[in-house]
Amino acid sequence: MRRPRGRPRGGRGAAGPPRRDALAADRDPPRGRRAPRAPALRSPPRRLLRVVVTGPESTGKTTLARILAGRFDTTWAPEAARGYLTCLGRPPSLPDIEAIARLQLESEEAAARDARGLLVCDTDLLATRVWSEHYFGVCPGWVAEEAARRPYDLHLLCRADVPWVDDGLRDSPGLGPRFEDAFRRALREAGRPFVELSGSWPEREDRAVAAILALGLPPLRQARPREG
């Protein structure tokens, strides 16, 4: 059968090359309607880094936590036990450990809401566990479990090589080295990365700042002026 002459009515190539006005229609959006924009590329939100200042009593933990928060222009979570014990009016008991632990978690999460890339914590539940085991020989189960579960990027262990100062709540003069060993052992058992701080107050601050810088956060404020 002979193939019919003339241009075929259907199939590929039936319409021939596209016309110029057809190409323009495909390229330009219809009038009255904007062309869709490519989605803006946004950087993923940065994970909040959490650093804990820990160690025996009277080693400058609270002062250091406050200074570090200022250096990095962020918030810090105060130690809940101090305010709780000040208002308690009696010797603490084991149930008070649970109350202190809950308040510490609330303090940390409240400070985390306003933190800017870094949260500095003046103690954590791992320290609460150490103190509970010292005073009562045991720690409430959920406190120990939560202490092991919560993630932190770095612990700064303040060593007991500075003079002990009585503030009305501290009751363990001369036991600094013993508690230092207890904190060091607890950190190692929990697999927590930590840096030990010793020497003068300026030396401790410098080492703490350097350790935080190693996490990838630049300081936003200059160091406080020093005397001498």
mmCIF file of the C-alpha atoms, coordinates in Angstrom:
data_MODEL
# 
_entry.id   MODEL 
# 
loop_
_atom_site.group_PDB 
_atom_site.id 
_atom_site.type_symbol 
_atom_site.label_atom_id 
_atom_site.label_alt_id 
_atom_site.label_comp_id 
_atom_site.label_asym_id 
_atom_site.label_entity_id 
_atom_site.label_seq_id 
_atom_site.pdbx_PDB_ins_code 
_atom_site.Cartn_x 
_atom_site.Cartn_y 
_atom_site.Cartn_z 
_atom_site.occupancy 
_atom_site.B_iso_or_equiv 
_atom_site.pdbx_formal_charge 
_atom_site.auth_seq_id 
_atom_site.auth_comp_id 
_atom_site.auth_asym_id 
_atom_site.auth_atom_id 
_atom_site.pdbx_PDB_model_num 
ATOM 1   C CA . MET A 1 1   ? 0.000  0.000  0.000   1.00 0.00 ? 1   MET A CA 1 
ATOM 2   C CA . ARG A 1 2   ? 1.376  3.362  -1.013  1.00 0.00 ? 2   ARG A CA 1 
ATOM 3   C CA . ARG A 1 3   ? 2.104  5.970  1.701   1.00 0.00 ? 3   ARG A CA 1 
ATOM 4   C CA . PRO A 1 4   ? -0.293 8.917  1.359   1.00 0.00 ? 4   PRO A CA 1 
ATOM 5   C CA . ARG A 1 5   ? 1.229  12.166 0.268   1.00 0.00 ? 5   ARG A CA 1 
ATOM 6   C CA . GLY A 1 6   ? 1.065  15.421 2.237   1.00 0.00 ? 6   GLY A CA 1 
ATOM 7   C CA . ARG A 1 7   ? 1.675  16.344 5.919   1.00 0.00 ? 7   ARG A CA 1 
ATOM 8   C CA . PRO A 1 8   ? 0.346  13.811 8.435   1.00 0.00 ? 8   PRO A CA 1 
ATOM 9   C CA . ARG A 1 9   ? -2.426 14.928 10.732  1.00 0.00 ? 9   ARG A CA 1 
ATOM 10  C CA . GLY A 1 10  ? -1.150 13.388 13.960  1.00 0.00 ? 10  GLY A CA 1 
ATOM 11  C CA . GLY A 1 11  ? 1.832  11.804 15.656  1.00 0.00 ? 11  GLY A CA 1 
ATOM 12  C CA . ARG A 1 12  ? 5.246  13.203 16.452  1.00 0.00 ? 12  ARG A CA 1 
ATOM 13  C CA . GLY A 1 13  ? 6.383  16.089 14.392  1.00 0.00 ? 13  GLY A CA 1 
ATOM 14  C CA . ALA A 1 14  ? 2.943  16.679 13.042  1.00 0.00 ? 14  ALA A CA 1 
ATOM 15  C CA . ALA A 1 15  ? 2.851  20.337 14.115  1.00 0.00 ? 15  ALA A CA 1 
ATOM 16  C CA . GLY A 1 16  ? 6.365  21.115 12.889  1.00 0.00 ? 16  GLY A CA 1 
ATOM 17  C CA . PRO A 1 17  ? 8.749  23.452 14.748  1.00 0.00 ? 17  PRO A CA 1 
ATOM 18  C CA . PRO A 1 18  ? 7.134  25.603 17.479  1.00 0.00 ? 18  PRO A CA 1 
ATOM 19  C CA . ARG A 1 19  ? 6.312  29.185 16.624  1.00 0.00 ? 19  ARG A CA 1 
ATOM 20  C CA . ARG A 1 20  ? 8.148  32.093 18.296  1.00 0.00 ? 20  ARG A CA 1 
ATOM 21  C CA . ASP A 1 21  ? 4.986  33.381 19.988  1.00 0.00 ? 21  ASP A CA 1 
ATOM 22  C CA . ALA A 1 22  ? 4.345  29.925 21.453  1.00 0.00 ? 22  ALA A CA 1 
ATOM 23  C CA . LEU A 1 23  ? 7.804  29.867 23.009  1.00 0.00 ? 23  LEU A CA 1 
ATOM 24  C CA . ALA A 1 24  ? 7.208  33.283 24.528  1.00 0.00 ? 24  ALA A CA 1 
ATOM 25  C CA . ALA A 1 25  ? 3.911  32.121 25.984  1.00 0.00 ? 25  ALA A CA 1 
ATOM 26  C CA . ASP A 1 26  ? 5.627  29.185 27.655  1.00 0.00 ? 26  ASP A CA 1 
ATOM 27  C CA . ARG A 1 27  ? 8.375  31.405 29.041  1.00 0.00 ? 27  ARG A CA 1 
ATOM 28  C CA . ASP A 1 28  ? 6.302  34.354 30.321  1.00 0.00 ? 28  ASP A CA 1 
ATOM 29  C CA . PRO A 1 29  ? 3.548  33.991 32.941  1.00 0.00 ? 29  PRO A CA 1 
ATOM 30  C CA . PRO A 1 30  ? 0.022  35.001 32.035  1.00 0.00 ? 30  PRO A CA 1 
ATOM 31  C CA . ARG A 1 31  ? -0.921 38.591 32.726  1.00 0.00 ? 31  ARG A CA 1 
ATOM 32  C CA . GLY A 1 32  ? -2.241 39.215 36.224  1.00 0.00 ? 32  GLY A CA 1 
ATOM 33  C CA . ARG A 1 33  ? -0.339 36.305 37.721  1.00 0.00 ? 33  ARG A CA 1 
ATOM 34  C CA . ARG A 1 34  ? 3.195  36.415 39.103  1.00 0.00 ? 34  ARG A CA 1 
ATOM 35  C CA . ALA A 1 35  ? 5.779  33.890 38.195  1.00 0.00 ? 35  ALA A CA 1 
ATOM 36  C CA . PRO A 1 36  ? 6.447  31.411 40.999  1.00 0.00 ? 36  PRO A CA 1 
ATOM 37  C CA . ARG A 1 37  ? 9.584  32.186 42.964  1.00 0.00 ? 37  ARG A CA 1 
ATOM 38  C CA . ALA A 1 38  ? 12.173 29.653 43.909  1.00 0.00 ? 38  ALA A CA 1 
ATOM 39  C CA . PRO A 1 39  ? 12.014 28.852 47.634  1.00 0.00 ? 39  PRO A CA 1 
ATOM 40  C CA . ALA A 1 40  ? 14.525 30.827 49.675  1.00 0.00 ? 40  ALA A CA 1 
ATOM 41  C CA . LEU A 1 41  ? 17.370 28.770 51.031  1.00 0.00 ? 41  LEU A CA 1 
ATOM 42  C CA . ARG A 1 42  ? 17.506 29.087 54.794  1.00 0.00 ? 42  ARG A CA 1 
ATOM 43  C CA . SER A 1 43  ? 20.206 27.833 57.077  1.00 0.00 ? 43  SER A CA 1 
ATOM 44  C CA . PRO A 1 44  ? 18.944 25.250 59.550  1.00 0.00 ? 44  PRO A CA 1 
ATOM 45  C CA . PRO A 1 45  ? 18.549 26.571 63.091  1.00 0.00 ? 45  PRO A CA 1 
ATOM 46  C CA . ARG A 1 46  ? 21.704 26.135 65.099  1.00 0.00 ? 46  ARG A CA 1 
ATOM 47  C CA . ARG A 1 47  ? 21.578 23.599 67.890  1.00 0.00 ? 47  ARG A CA 1 
ATOM 48  C CA . LEU A 1 48  ? 21.777 25.075 71.368  1.00 0.00 ? 48  LEU A CA 1 
ATOM 49  C CA . LEU A 1 49  ? 25.073 24.225 73.033  1.00 0.00 ? 49  LEU A CA 1 
ATOM 50  C CA . ARG A 1 50  ? 24.872 23.441 76.742  1.00 0.00 ? 50  ARG A CA 1 
ATOM 51  C CA . VAL A 1 51  ? 27.865 23.899 79.020  1.00 0.00 ? 51  VAL A CA 1 
ATOM 52  C CA . VAL A 1 52  ? 27.789 22.999 82.725  1.00 0.00 ? 52  VAL A CA 1 
ATOM 53  C CA . VAL A 1 53  ? 30.004 24.552 85.392  1.00 0.00 ? 53  VAL A CA 1 
ATOM 54  C CA . THR A 1 54  ? 30.432 21.944 88.112  1.00 0.00 ? 54  THR A CA 1 
ATOM 55  C CA . GLY A 1 55  ? 32.667 20.927 90.988  1.00 0.00 ? 55  GLY A CA 1 
ATOM 56  C CA . PRO A 1 56  ? 33.003 21.112 94.784  1.00 0.00 ? 56  PRO A CA 1 
ATOM 57  C CA . GLU A 1 57  ? 31.542 23.954 96.799  1.00 0.00 ? 57  GLU A CA 1 
ATOM 58  C CA . SER A 1 58  ? 33.364 27.283 97.079  1.00 0.00 ? 58  SER A CA 1 
ATOM 59  C CA . THR A 1 59  ? 35.234 26.927 93.785  1.00 0.00 ? 59  THR A CA 1 
ATOM 60  C CA . GLY A 1 60  ? 33.724 29.936 92.001  1.00 0.00 ? 60  GLY A CA 1 
ATOM 61  C CA . LYS A 1 61  ? 31.142 28.090 89.919  1.00 0.00 ? 61  LYS A CA 1 
ATOM 62  C CA . THR A 1 62  ? 28.352 30.663 90.123  1.00 0.00 ? 62  THR A CA 1 
ATOM 63  C CA . THR A 1 63  ? 30.659 33.604 89.460  1.00 0.00 ? 63  THR A CA 1 
ATOM 64  C CA . LEU A 1 64  ? 32.214 31.823 86.496  1.00 0.00 ? 64  LEU A CA 1 
ATOM 65  C CA . ALA A 1 65  ? 28.828 30.869 85.022  1.00 0.00 ? 65  ALA A CA 1 
ATOM 66  C CA . ARG A 1 66  ? 27.691 34.483 85.197  1.00 0.00 ? 66  ARG A CA 1 
ATOM 67  C CA . ILE A 1 67  ? 30.938 35.748 83.628  1.00 0.00 ? 67  ILE A CA 1 
ATOM 68  C CA . LEU A 1 68  ? 30.789 33.223 80.783  1.00 0.00 ? 68  LEU A CA 1 
ATOM 69  C CA . ALA A 1 69  ? 27.191 34.154 79.988  1.00 0.00 ? 69  ALA A CA 1 
ATOM 70  C CA . GLY A 1 70  ? 28.303 37.772 79.737  1.00 0.00 ? 70  GLY A CA 1 
ATOM 71  C CA . ARG A 1 71  ? 31.282 36.947 77.558  1.00 0.00 ? 71  ARG A CA 1 
ATOM 72  C CA . PHE A 1 72  ? 29.120 35.050 75.086  1.00 0.00 ? 72  PHE A CA 1 
ATOM 73  C CA . ASP A 1 73  ? 26.104 37.372 75.388  1.00 0.00 ? 73  ASP A CA 1 
ATOM 74  C CA . THR A 1 74  ? 23.701 34.639 76.404  1.00 0.00 ? 74  THR A CA 1 
ATOM 75  C CA . THR A 1 75  ? 21.760 33.341 79.406  1.00 0.00 ? 75  THR A CA 1 
ATOM 76  C CA . TRP A 1 76  ? 22.773 31.154 82.312  1.00 0.00 ? 76  TRP A CA 1 
ATOM 77  C CA . ALA A 1 77  ? 20.771 28.816 84.534  1.00 0.00 ? 77  ALA A CA 1 
ATOM 78  C CA . PRO A 1 78  ? 21.327 29.538 88.246  1.00 0.00 ? 78  PRO A CA 1 
ATOM 79  C CA . GLU A 1 79  ? 21.734 26.775 90.798  1.00 0.00 ? 79  GLU A CA 1 
ATOM 80  C CA . ALA A 1 80  ? 18.296 25.982 92.219  1.00 0.00 ? 80  ALA A CA 1 
ATOM 81  C CA . ALA A 1 81  ? 19.559 24.334 95.404  1.00 0.00 ? 81  ALA A CA 1 
ATOM 82  C CA . ARG A 1 82  ? 20.889 27.568 96.884  1.00 0.00 ? 82  ARG A CA 1 
ATOM 83  C CA . GLY A 1 83  ? 17.556 29.382 96.878  1.00 0.00 ? 83  GLY A CA 1 
ATOM 84  C CA . TYR A 1 84  ? 15.694 26.260 97.975  1.00 0.00 ? 84  TYR A CA 1 
ATOM 85  C CA . LEU A 1 85  ? 17.945 25.544 100.948 1.00 0.00 ? 85  LEU A CA 1 
ATOM 86  C CA . THR A 1 86  ? 18.004 29.195 101.987 1.00 0.00 ? 86  THR A CA 1 
ATOM 87  C CA . CYS A 1 87  ? 14.216 29.166 102.358 1.00 0.00 ? 87  CYS A CA 1 
ATOM 88  C CA . LEU A 1 88  ? 13.940 25.638 103.765 1.00 0.00 ? 88  LEU A CA 1 
ATOM 89  C CA . GLY A 1 89  ? 14.552 26.506 107.394 1.00 0.00 ? 89  GLY A CA 1 
ATOM 90  C CA . ARG A 1 90  ? 15.518 22.943 108.379 1.00 0.00 ? 90  ARG A CA 1 
ATOM 91  C CA . PRO A 1 91  ? 18.108 20.320 107.474 1.00 0.00 ? 91  PRO A CA 1 
ATOM 92  C CA . PRO A 1 92  ? 17.352 18.829 104.038 1.00 0.00 ? 92  PRO A CA 1 
ATOM 93  C CA . SER A 1 93  ? 16.042 15.290 103.627 1.00 0.00 ? 93  SER A CA 1 
ATOM 94  C CA . LEU A 1 94  ? 16.002 12.876 100.707 1.00 0.00 ? 94  LEU A CA 1 
ATOM 95  C CA . PRO A 1 95  ? 12.633 14.132 99.332  1.00 0.00 ? 95  PRO A CA 1 
ATOM 96  C CA . ASP A 1 96  ? 14.213 17.579 99.087  1.00 0.00 ? 96  ASP A CA 1 
ATOM 97  C CA . ILE A 1 97  ? 16.654 16.181 96.530  1.00 0.00 ? 97  ILE A CA 1 
ATOM 98  C CA . GLU A 1 98  ? 13.745 15.489 94.194  1.00 0.00 ? 98  GLU A CA 1 
ATOM 99  C CA . ALA A 1 99  ? 12.343 18.981 94.705  1.00 0.00 ? 99  ALA A CA 1 
ATOM 100 C CA . ILE A 1 100 ? 15.747 20.521 94.032  1.00 0.00 ? 100 ILE A CA 1 
ATOM 101 C CA . ALA A 1 101 ? 16.159 18.400 90.891  1.00 0.00 ? 101 ALA A CA 1 
ATOM 102 C CA . ARG A 1 102 ? 12.799 19.538 89.500  1.00 0.00 ? 102 ARG A CA 1 
ATOM 103 C CA . LEU A 1 103 ? 13.625 23.174 90.214  1.00 0.00 ? 103 LEU A CA 1 
ATOM 104 C CA . GLN A 1 104 ? 17.009 22.777 88.521  1.00 0.00 ? 104 GLN A CA 1 
ATOM 105 C CA . LEU A 1 105 ? 15.378 21.412 85.378  1.00 0.00 ? 105 LEU A CA 1 
ATOM 106 C CA . GLU A 1 106 ? 12.921 24.312 85.382  1.00 0.00 ? 106 GLU A CA 1 
ATOM 107 C CA . SER A 1 107 ? 15.767 26.795 85.815  1.00 0.00 ? 107 SER A CA 1 
ATOM 108 C CA . GLU A 1 108 ? 17.654 25.282 82.897  1.00 0.00 ? 108 GLU A CA 1 
ATOM 109 C CA . GLU A 1 109 ? 14.721 25.159 80.503  1.00 0.00 ? 109 GLU A CA 1 
ATOM 110 C CA . ALA A 1 110 ? 13.624 28.701 81.377  1.00 0.00 ? 110 ALA A CA 1 
ATOM 111 C CA . ALA A 1 111 ? 17.106 30.014 80.623  1.00 0.00 ? 111 ALA A CA 1 
ATOM 112 C CA . ALA A 1 112 ? 17.284 27.946 77.417  1.00 0.00 ? 112 ALA A CA 1 
ATOM 113 C CA . ARG A 1 113 ? 14.298 29.789 75.933  1.00 0.00 ? 113 ARG A CA 1 
ATOM 114 C CA . ASP A 1 114 ? 16.268 33.042 75.780  1.00 0.00 ? 114 ASP A CA 1 
ATOM 115 C CA . ALA A 1 115 ? 19.721 31.589 75.116  1.00 0.00 ? 115 ALA A CA 1 
ATOM 116 C CA . ARG A 1 116 ? 21.648 32.692 72.041  1.00 0.00 ? 116 ARG A CA 1 
ATOM 117 C CA . GLY A 1 117 ? 23.410 29.613 70.759  1.00 0.00 ? 117 GLY A CA 1 
ATOM 118 C CA . LEU A 1 118 ? 24.859 28.740 74.161  1.00 0.00 ? 118 LEU A CA 1 
ATOM 119 C CA . LEU A 1 119 ? 23.400 27.990 77.580  1.00 0.00 ? 119 LEU A CA 1 
ATOM 120 C CA . VAL A 1 120 ? 25.657 28.101 80.635  1.00 0.00 ? 120 VAL A CA 1 
ATOM 121 C CA . CYS A 1 121 ? 24.398 25.988 83.543  1.00 0.00 ? 121 CYS A CA 1 
ATOM 122 C CA . ASP A 1 122 ? 25.513 26.553 87.118  1.00 0.00 ? 122 ASP A CA 1 
ATOM 123 C CA . THR A 1 123 ? 25.424 22.829 88.062  1.00 0.00 ? 123 THR A CA 1 
ATOM 124 C CA . ASP A 1 124 ? 23.222 19.996 86.727  1.00 0.00 ? 124 ASP A CA 1 
ATOM 125 C CA . LEU A 1 125 ? 21.529 16.833 87.941  1.00 0.00 ? 125 LEU A CA 1 
ATOM 126 C CA . LEU A 1 126 ? 24.778 14.902 87.849  1.00 0.00 ? 126 LEU A CA 1 
ATOM 127 C CA . ALA A 1 127 ? 26.031 17.200 90.610  1.00 0.00 ? 127 ALA A CA 1 
ATOM 128 C CA . THR A 1 128 ? 22.718 16.756 92.423  1.00 0.00 ? 128 THR A CA 1 
ATOM 129 C CA . ARG A 1 129 ? 23.307 13.005 92.324  1.00 0.00 ? 129 ARG A CA 1 
ATOM 130 C CA . VAL A 1 130 ? 26.825 13.373 93.743  1.00 0.00 ? 130 VAL A CA 1 
ATOM 131 C CA . TRP A 1 131 ? 25.587 15.495 96.642  1.00 0.00 ? 131 TRP A CA 1 
ATOM 132 C CA . SER A 1 132 ? 22.622 13.181 97.303  1.00 0.00 ? 132 SER A CA 1 
ATOM 133 C CA . GLU A 1 133 ? 24.882 10.145 97.520  1.00 0.00 ? 133 GLU A CA 1 
ATOM 134 C CA . HIS A 1 134 ? 27.194 12.024 99.877  1.00 0.00 ? 134 HIS A CA 1 
ATOM 135 C CA . TYR A 1 135 ? 24.502 13.151 102.312 1.00 0.00 ? 135 TYR A CA 1 
ATOM 136 C CA . PHE A 1 136 ? 22.030 10.245 102.111 1.00 0.00 ? 136 PHE A CA 1 
ATOM 137 C CA . GLY A 1 137 ? 23.993 7.374  100.597 1.00 0.00 ? 137 GLY A CA 1 
ATOM 138 C CA . VAL A 1 138 ? 21.528 7.101  97.727  1.00 0.00 ? 138 VAL A CA 1 
ATOM 139 C CA . CYS A 1 139 ? 19.958 9.161  94.954  1.00 0.00 ? 139 CYS A CA 1 
ATOM 140 C CA . PRO A 1 140 ? 16.287 8.999  93.861  1.00 0.00 ? 140 PRO A CA 1 
ATOM 141 C CA . GLY A 1 141 ? 16.024 6.762  90.815  1.00 0.00 ? 141 GLY A CA 1 
ATOM 142 C CA . TRP A 1 142 ? 14.508 9.225  88.372  1.00 0.00 ? 142 TRP A CA 1 
ATOM 143 C CA . VAL A 1 143 ? 17.070 11.892 89.316  1.00 0.00 ? 143 VAL A CA 1 
ATOM 144 C CA . ALA A 1 144 ? 19.958 9.533  88.543  1.00 0.00 ? 144 ALA A CA 1 
ATOM 145 C CA . GLU A 1 145 ? 18.295 8.433  85.292  1.00 0.00 ? 145 GLU A CA 1 
ATOM 146 C CA . GLU A 1 146 ? 17.635 11.998 84.181  1.00 0.00 ? 146 GLU A CA 1 
ATOM 147 C CA . ALA A 1 147 ? 21.190 12.974 85.096  1.00 0.00 ? 147 ALA A CA 1 
ATOM 148 C CA . ALA A 1 148 ? 22.514 10.260 82.786  1.00 0.00 ? 148 ALA A CA 1 
ATOM 149 C CA . ARG A 1 149 ? 20.025 10.983 79.996  1.00 0.00 ? 149 ARG A CA 1 
ATOM 150 C CA . ARG A 1 150 ? 20.344 14.745 79.557  1.00 0.00 ? 150 ARG A CA 1 
ATOM 151 C CA . PRO A 1 151 ? 22.800 15.756 76.833  1.00 0.00 ? 151 PRO A CA 1 
ATOM 152 C CA . TYR A 1 152 ? 25.487 18.359 77.442  1.00 0.00 ? 152 TYR A CA 1 
ATOM 153 C CA . ASP A 1 153 ? 28.310 19.443 75.187  1.00 0.00 ? 153 ASP A CA 1 
ATOM 154 C CA . LEU A 1 154 ? 30.874 20.223 77.863  1.00 0.00 ? 154 LEU A CA 1 
ATOM 155 C CA . HIS A 1 155 ? 31.405 20.219 81.621  1.00 0.00 ? 155 HIS A CA 1 
ATOM 156 C CA . LEU A 1 156 ? 33.820 22.641 83.246  1.00 0.00 ? 156 LEU A CA 1 
ATOM 157 C CA . LEU A 1 157 ? 35.136 21.006 86.421  1.00 0.00 ? 157 LEU A CA 1 
ATOM 158 C CA . CYS A 1 158 ? 36.297 23.635 88.912  1.00 0.00 ? 158 CYS A CA 1 
ATOM 159 C CA . ARG A 1 159 ? 39.071 22.190 91.020  1.00 0.00 ? 159 ARG A CA 1 
ATOM 160 C CA . ALA A 1 160 ? 39.358 22.708 94.766  1.00 0.00 ? 160 ALA A CA 1 
ATOM 161 C CA . ASP A 1 161 ? 42.687 24.552 94.723  1.00 0.00 ? 161 ASP A CA 1 
ATOM 162 C CA . VAL A 1 162 ? 41.263 27.865 95.950  1.00 0.00 ? 162 VAL A CA 1 
ATOM 163 C CA . PRO A 1 163 ? 40.491 28.942 99.546  1.00 0.00 ? 163 PRO A CA 1 
ATOM 164 C CA . TRP A 1 164 ? 37.223 27.645 100.997 1.00 0.00 ? 164 TRP A CA 1 
ATOM 165 C CA . VAL A 1 165 ? 34.796 30.438 101.977 1.00 0.00 ? 165 VAL A CA 1 
ATOM 166 C CA . ASP A 1 166 ? 31.910 29.984 104.416 1.00 0.00 ? 166 ASP A CA 1 
ATOM 167 C CA . ASP A 1 167 ? 28.688 31.513 103.068 1.00 0.00 ? 167 ASP A CA 1 
ATOM 168 C CA . GLY A 1 168 ? 26.270 30.117 105.647 1.00 0.00 ? 168 GLY A CA 1 
ATOM 169 C CA . LEU A 1 169 ? 25.191 27.138 103.518 1.00 0.00 ? 169 LEU A CA 1 
ATOM 170 C CA . ARG A 1 170 ? 28.481 25.392 102.828 1.00 0.00 ? 170 ARG A CA 1 
ATOM 171 C CA . ASP A 1 171 ? 29.356 22.726 105.345 1.00 0.00 ? 171 ASP A CA 1 
ATOM 172 C CA . SER A 1 172 ? 32.250 20.743 103.905 1.00 0.00 ? 172 SER A CA 1 
ATOM 173 C CA . PRO A 1 173 ? 35.517 22.575 104.620 1.00 0.00 ? 173 PRO A CA 1 
ATOM 174 C CA . GLY A 1 174 ? 38.535 20.427 103.903 1.00 0.00 ? 174 GLY A CA 1 
ATOM 175 C CA . LEU A 1 175 ? 36.563 17.987 101.739 1.00 0.00 ? 175 LEU A CA 1 
ATOM 176 C CA . GLY A 1 176 ? 37.174 19.806 98.464  1.00 0.00 ? 176 GLY A CA 1 
ATOM 177 C CA . PRO A 1 177 ? 39.673 17.288 97.035  1.00 0.00 ? 177 PRO A CA 1 
ATOM 178 C CA . ARG A 1 178 ? 37.396 14.389 97.987  1.00 0.00 ? 178 ARG A CA 1 
ATOM 179 C CA . PHE A 1 179 ? 34.417 15.954 96.208  1.00 0.00 ? 179 PHE A CA 1 
ATOM 180 C CA . GLU A 1 180 ? 36.613 16.864 93.272  1.00 0.00 ? 180 GLU A CA 1 
ATOM 181 C CA . ASP A 1 181 ? 37.436 13.173 92.849  1.00 0.00 ? 181 ASP A CA 1 
ATOM 182 C CA . ALA A 1 182 ? 33.743 12.286 93.166  1.00 0.00 ? 182 ALA A CA 1 
ATOM 183 C CA . PHE A 1 183 ? 32.760 14.733 90.422  1.00 0.00 ? 183 PHE A CA 1 
ATOM 184 C CA . ARG A 1 184 ? 35.598 13.601 88.171  1.00 0.00 ? 184 ARG A CA 1 
ATOM 185 C CA . ARG A 1 185 ? 34.597 9.961  88.626  1.00 0.00 ? 185 ARG A CA 1 
ATOM 186 C CA . ALA A 1 186 ? 30.915 10.710 87.938  1.00 0.00 ? 186 ALA A CA 1 
ATOM 187 C CA . LEU A 1 187 ? 31.775 12.593 84.747  1.00 0.00 ? 187 LEU A CA 1 
ATOM 188 C CA . ARG A 1 188 ? 33.951 9.769  83.481  1.00 0.00 ? 188 ARG A CA 1 
ATOM 189 C CA . GLU A 1 189 ? 31.378 7.098  84.297  1.00 0.00 ? 189 GLU A CA 1 
ATOM 190 C CA . ALA A 1 190 ? 28.737 9.116  82.429  1.00 0.00 ? 190 ALA A CA 1 
ATOM 191 C CA . GLY A 1 191 ? 31.056 9.562  79.437  1.00 0.00 ? 191 GLY A CA 1 
ATOM 192 C CA . ARG A 1 192 ? 30.821 13.350 79.613  1.00 0.00 ? 192 ARG A CA 1 
ATOM 193 C CA . PRO A 1 193 ? 33.503 15.495 77.964  1.00 0.00 ? 193 PRO A CA 1 
ATOM 194 C CA . PHE A 1 194 ? 34.982 17.843 80.544  1.00 0.00 ? 194 PHE A CA 1 
ATOM 195 C CA . VAL A 1 195 ? 37.810 20.306 81.059  1.00 0.00 ? 195 VAL A CA 1 
ATOM 196 C CA . GLU A 1 196 ? 39.385 20.909 84.451  1.00 0.00 ? 196 GLU A CA 1 
ATOM 197 C CA . LEU A 1 197 ? 39.832 24.493 85.638  1.00 0.00 ? 197 LEU A CA 1 
ATOM 198 C CA . SER A 1 198 ? 42.518 25.360 88.160  1.00 0.00 ? 198 SER A CA 1 
ATOM 199 C CA . GLY A 1 199 ? 44.771 28.222 89.160  1.00 0.00 ? 199 GLY A CA 1 
ATOM 200 C CA . SER A 1 200 ? 43.787 31.853 89.634  1.00 0.00 ? 200 SER A CA 1 
ATOM 201 C CA . TRP A 1 201 ? 40.358 33.191 88.748  1.00 0.00 ? 201 TRP A CA 1 
ATOM 202 C CA . PRO A 1 202 ? 41.604 34.835 85.513  1.00 0.00 ? 202 PRO A CA 1 
ATOM 203 C CA . GLU A 1 203 ? 43.330 31.589 84.523  1.00 0.00 ? 203 GLU A CA 1 
ATOM 204 C CA . ARG A 1 204 ? 40.138 29.630 85.087  1.00 0.00 ? 204 ARG A CA 1 
ATOM 205 C CA . GLU A 1 205 ? 38.128 32.097 83.043  1.00 0.00 ? 205 GLU A CA 1 
ATOM 206 C CA . ASP A 1 206 ? 40.615 32.022 80.157  1.00 0.00 ? 206 ASP A CA 1 
ATOM 207 C CA . ARG A 1 207 ? 40.660 28.231 80.058  1.00 0.00 ? 207 ARG A CA 1 
ATOM 208 C CA . ALA A 1 208 ? 36.865 28.065 80.194  1.00 0.00 ? 208 ALA A CA 1 
ATOM 209 C CA . VAL A 1 209 ? 36.497 30.549 77.328  1.00 0.00 ? 209 VAL A CA 1 
ATOM 210 C CA . ALA A 1 210 ? 39.031 28.619 75.245  1.00 0.00 ? 210 ALA A CA 1 
ATOM 211 C CA . ALA A 1 211 ? 37.146 25.369 75.845  1.00 0.00 ? 211 ALA A CA 1 
ATOM 212 C CA . ILE A 1 212 ? 33.862 26.940 74.729  1.00 0.00 ? 212 ILE A CA 1 
ATOM 213 C CA . LEU A 1 213 ? 35.495 28.484 71.669  1.00 0.00 ? 213 LEU A CA 1 
ATOM 214 C CA . ALA A 1 214 ? 36.590 24.978 70.707  1.00 0.00 ? 214 ALA A CA 1 
ATOM 215 C CA . LEU A 1 215 ? 32.883 24.101 70.433  1.00 0.00 ? 215 LEU A CA 1 
ATOM 216 C CA . GLY A 1 216 ? 32.536 26.658 67.630  1.00 0.00 ? 216 GLY A CA 1 
ATOM 217 C CA . LEU A 1 217 ? 31.077 29.716 69.365  1.00 0.00 ? 217 LEU A CA 1 
ATOM 218 C CA . PRO A 1 218 ? 32.905 33.064 69.134  1.00 0.00 ? 218 PRO A CA 1 
ATOM 219 C CA . PRO A 1 219 ? 32.788 35.408 72.126  1.00 0.00 ? 219 PRO A CA 1 
ATOM 220 C CA . LEU A 1 220 ? 30.635 38.488 71.564  1.00 0.00 ? 220 LEU A CA 1 
ATOM 221 C CA . ARG A 1 221 ? 32.113 40.614 74.303  1.00 0.00 ? 221 ARG A CA 1 
ATOM 222 C CA . GLN A 1 222 ? 35.603 41.478 75.407  1.00 0.00 ? 222 GLN A CA 1 
ATOM 223 C CA . ALA A 1 223 ? 37.012 40.106 78.625  1.00 0.00 ? 223 ALA A CA 1 
ATOM 224 C CA . ARG A 1 224 ? 36.305 42.094 81.729  1.00 0.00 ? 224 ARG A CA 1 
ATOM 225 C CA . PRO A 1 225 ? 39.103 44.473 82.810  1.00 0.00 ? 225 PRO A CA 1 
ATOM 226 C CA . ARG A 1 226 ? 41.538 42.959 85.246  1.00 0.00 ? 226 ARG A CA 1 
ATOM 227 C CA . GLU A 1 227 ? 43.454 44.612 87.999  1.00 0.00 ? 227 GLU A CA 1 
ATOM 228 C CA . GLY A 1 228 ? 47.215 44.339 88.336  1.00 0.00 ? 228 GLY A CA 1 
# 
